């Protein structure tokens, strides 16, 4: 099992309050291996929230020893607007808002476009594109991220 999966499985039950565990990533960066814990909170993630999560997971991570004593940096971070939507609660948060959609294959000569997220179920996502609602099978979606307007 991958380090990120082991860590997610171990620490996920600890998140019972208003802070949600979104993802765990274990990846090599310029200065070494990083174990990044991505969190989200409805009112926005603060530095204090990151400190709280760090304290919450410190002992369970020590017990788990997911890297078999190999050194790593522990990062606690908000999930960020540039990350793909993964969970139903994230999709619901962006209903009736613009999202960027990237597909694995072209549909109507488009592989990447901006649309308004209307709905999502187990198999499809419904988007408003050019004033028309379309449903796309989730298997055809590479990612959907919040649209950032400047």
Number of C-alpha atoms within 10 A of each C-alpha: 5 11 17 19 14 16 23 17 11 16 19 15 9 13 14 9 7 11 18 17 21 18 19 23 17 19 13 12 9 6 8 10 16 17 20 20 25 18 22 20 16 9 8 11 16 13 11 9 19 19 11 13 20 16 11 14 17 12 11 14 16 10 9 13 14 17 17 8 8 8 10 16 14 14 14 19 18 21 21 14 11 12 11 18 20 13 9 12 9 14 21 15 12 18 16 14 16 19 22 18 22 18 19 12 13 11 11 6 7 11 15 18 12 18 24 22 25 19 17 18 11 8 10 16 18 19 25 18 13 10 9 8 14 14 14 16 14 16 10 15 17 14 17 23 20 23 17 10 5 3
